[in-house]
Amino acid sequence: MLMFHFTKPANHASARQGLDMLLMAVSLDQPCCALYSGEALEQLLKPLSSFDPLKKIGMLDAVFDFADIYVDSASFTAMNVSVDNFRVPVKVIDSAEIDRLNSQAKHKLLF
């Protein structure tokens, strides 16, 4: 499994680069998961303006039926948001579950 771990805010170049790589991997039927932690949760929030460099994130669920998008529970709590604020369906997981995903990942990509 490829684990895409996003840690940068939405306006960071690696946010778009990571999303593009994730979309490419999913389109090639590679087993993947995406973990968002820290400032990266901003990437999942619904946009506040028409400018949206991460608008392709909606393709993960809509086109590819990709549902392995995880959010670190500590970051989620610290950000004080609801899953309804996110533009795609996510699963909020704790550190034990993150450790399990890490152990299952053959390759880890950090963005």
C-alpha positions in Angstrom: 0.0 0.0 0.0 1.1 3.6 -0.7 0.5 5.9 2.2 0.2 9.6 1.3 0.7 11.7 4.4 -0.2 15.3 4.1 1.1 17.7 6.7 1.3 21.1 4.9 -1.3 23.8 4.6 -3.6 24.2 1.6 -1.5 27.0 0.0 1.7 25.0 0.1 2.9 23.7 -3.3 3.3 20.2 -2.0 -0.5 20.1 -1.2 -1.2 20.2 -5.0 1.7 17.9 -5.9 0.6 15.3 -3.4 -3.0 15.4 -4.6 -1.8 15.0 -8.2 0.3 12.0 -7.2 -2.5 10.5 -5.2 -5.0 10.9 -8.1 -2.5 9.3 -10.5 -1.9 6.3 -8.1 -5.6 5.8 -7.6 -6.3 6.0 -11.3 -3.8 3.2 -11.8 -5.6 1.0 -9.2 -2.7 1.2 -6.8 -3.7 0.4 -3.2 -3.4 3.7 -1.4 -4.5 5.6 1.7 -4.3 9.3 2.5 -3.7 10.7 5.9 -4.1 14.3 6.8 -2.6 15.8 10.0 -1.8 19.2 11.4 -2.2 22.1 9.0 -3.0 19.8 6.2 -6.6 19.5 7.4 -7.0 23.0 5.7 -6.7 21.1 2.4 -9.9 19.2 3.1 -12.1 22.2 4.1 -14.7 23.5 1.7 -13.3 26.5 -0.3 -14.3 30.0 0.7 -13.7 31.5 -2.7 -13.9 30.5 -6.4 -10.1 30.2 -6.5 -9.5 26.5 -5.5 -6.1 24.9 -6.5 -7.2 21.7 -4.8 -10.6 21.4 -6.5 -9.6 18.0 -8.0 -9.8 16.5 -4.5 -13.5 15.8 -5.2 -12.5 13.4 -7.9 -11.2 10.9 -5.4 -14.7 10.1 -4.2 -16.8 11.1 -7.2 -14.8 9.5 -10.0 -12.6 6.9 -8.3 -14.8 5.8 -5.4 -11.7 6.3 -3.2 -12.7 6.2 0.5 -9.4 5.8 2.4 -9.0 9.4 3.5 -8.1 9.6 7.1 -7.8 12.5 9.5 -5.6 12.5 12.6 -8.1 12.8 15.6 -5.7 15.1 17.6 -5.5 17.5 14.7 -9.2 17.3 14.1 -9.9 18.1 17.7 -7.4 21.0 17.8 -8.9 22.5 14.6 -12.3 22.5 16.2 -14.2 21.6 13.0 -16.9 19.1 12.0 -16.6 16.4 9.3 -19.4 18.4 7.6 -16.8 21.2 7.0 -14.8 18.9 4.7 -15.3 18.6 1.0 -14.8 14.8 0.9 -15.8 12.0 3.2 -13.1 11.3 5.8 -12.5 8.9 8.7 -11.2 10.4 11.9 -8.7 8.0 13.4 -6.5 7.9 16.6 -2.8 7.4 16.9 -3.1 3.6 17.3 -4.9 3.4 14.0 -2.3 5.7 12.4 0.4 3.3 13.6 -1.5 0.4 12.1 -1.7 2.2 8.7 2.1 3.0 8.9 2.9 -0.6 9.6 0.8 -1.8 6.6 2.3 0.8 4.2 5.0 -0.5 1.8 5.9 3.1 0.8 5.2 6.3 2.6 5.1 9.7 0.8 5.1 12.9 2.8 3.7 16.1 1.5 
